[in-house]
Amino acid sequence: MSALTDSPEWQALVQHQAALSKRPLNALFRDNPDRFARFSLNTDGLILDFSKNHVDAQAIDLFGNLAKKVGLEEAVEAMFSGDVINNTEQRPALHAALRSPEDQSENGQVVHQTLNRMATFVDAVIRWQWQGYSGSPITDVVNIGIGGSDLGPAMVYTALSDFHLDGIRCHFVSNVDPAHLEETLEPLDPETTLFVIASKTFTTMETMLNARAAKRWLLKACNGSASEKSALAKHFVAISANVEKAVEFGIPGENIFPMWDWVGGRYSLWSAIGLPVALGIGMDNFRALLAGAHNMDKHFRATPAAQNIPVMMALLDCWYQNFFAAESRVVLPYSQQLHLFPAYLQQLDMESLGKSVTKDGAPIDVDTGGIVWGSAGTNGQHSFHQLLHQGTHLIPADFIAISETASSNKEQHLQLLANCFAQSQALMDGKSLEAATAELLNRGMSEAEAARLAPHKVIPGNRPSTTLLLDKLSPQSLGSLIACYEHKVFARSVILGINAFDQWGVELGKVLSTGIHDELVNDGETSKFDGSTNALINRCK
Ligand code: F6P
C-alpha cells in the first residue's frame, strides 16, 4: 500500500466501486432518466456525455475528494505558471504558452515572434513567392519527422481536409523503412517540393536518415543546375531546438524555426512543428486551432473538478483502470477525417503515462497508463466491436462524434451518427437470454433450436462508454479536443503521482539498435548477442 492507495479518499472509492458495480448502467437510467443533464459537461461547442458510466452523485463527490487529496488544482496551476514539473529533465511543461495570446513573458514573446515568422513564410509559399531552384512555385510539402514531430501535424492536417488550401499538398514521412520516403517521393517533382525537417533534437535516427535521402533525391534532380547550398536554401526548412545540427546539415539559419526545451515532443504540435499544418490550411486557420486549444486551457485551469471536462475524463480513466481493473480503453472517432486520432493519442497517452515509478522514484503500486487503441467508426463495427460487445474484457470506450458535417451528403452523415449512438446504447443495454430466445422463437425456430442458439446471441451489456460530441470539425474545435486530451493525460499523471513529461523507456532500444546495425553491416557471422538475436542477424546476412 502507498500513501495514495492507503488514503481514506482512495479507500472510499474502493468501497463505492463495490456497491456501484452491482447496479447495471441501464438500471441507473431507469432510476434517473435525467442522468444526461446531471452527468454531462460542455464548453466551447464540445459536450462530454459521461452518463453511460458507472458513476452517481456520490462517485463524483468521491472523485472530487481524490482530486483534492492529490493536489490537482495546485499541480495545474504549477504547470501553467511554468514550474519545473518535469523533474527528471529539470524542465517546465509549457505547451499551453504556445497558444496563449496574452502571454507577455520572455517565452511568450519568442512564441509570438516565431508565429509571425511562420506567417511570413506560409504567406510566401502559398502566394507562390517562394520558388524552388528552377523558379517554380512549391506545390508539395514533405514533413520528415517521427513521434511528436509527425503524429500531431499529420493527424491535424488529415482531420482538417475541409480547410486544405488549393495548390498545395502536404505529405508526412516518419518510418526509417526506405519504402515510406520512396513511396511518398515517387509522384513528386523535386522542382516543386519543399522538405520540412522536424526534429526537436535533430539527432533522431529515422529523421536524419530520411532527411539525408531526401537531400540526395533533390541534388540528383538538380544535377548541378544550382549549388547544393542554394538548392537546400530553397527546398529545405527545419524546425528544431538544435540549430547547430540543422546548420551542419546544410539548412541556412534563416530557414530554421525554433523549438524549446520547455515543450515536449508529443505536446509540440502548437509550436513551429505545426508548420506543415499552417502551410496546408493557412495561418489564420492555424491560429484558430491555437485559439481552440487556449479556450480549453482556460476551462481546465479555472473550472472546479466536478465540472472540468479533462479532469472528469482523467478520473474516469482512473476509475476503470484502478478500480474496475480495465486494461485498455478504446477510442472511436466516428469521423473518417479523425482516423489518425487514435494513433496520435497513443503517443500522447502511452508515452506520458507508461511509467512504473512515482515522481520521487518509488515503485508505484497501481496500474499507470492503460493501452489506448481504436480506429474510425463505422469500420471497427465490422471488425473488433465483436470483442467489445461479447468478449470477456471490460473495455471502456470513448466515442467522438461530430454533429454537423461539411459534406453535402447529409443523409450518410446521419447514418454515421446513428451508428455511433447505437454502439454506445448496445454496449450499455446488451441483449438478455430471454430477449435472444424470444427473438428466435418469433422467427419460427423450435424451442430446442432456440435454446441451443440463444446463448451465442446474448450480449452482456453494462459496458461503459463516454461520448464527446463536437458541434463541427473545425480548426477551433479540433484545437479544443486535442488540448482536452492533453490535459486529461496530465490530470491522470497527477492522480498517479508520476511524471507525464519524460520518456526514458524509449532510449534502450535506440542504443541497442546501434550495436545490431554494426553487426548487420559487418561481414561474417555474429555470436555477440543472445541466441535469438544472433540467429536473426545471421539469417538476414
Ligand atoms: O523516441 C521518442 C521521442 O523522443 C519522442 O518523444 C519524440 O516525439 C520523438 O522521439 C521525436 O523526437 P525529435 O523531435 O527530437 O526527432
Residues whose N, C-alpha, C, O or C-beta is under 5 A from the ligand:
A	BS01	F6P	I146 G147 G148 S149 A198 S199 K200 T201 F202 T204 G265 R266 Q503 V506
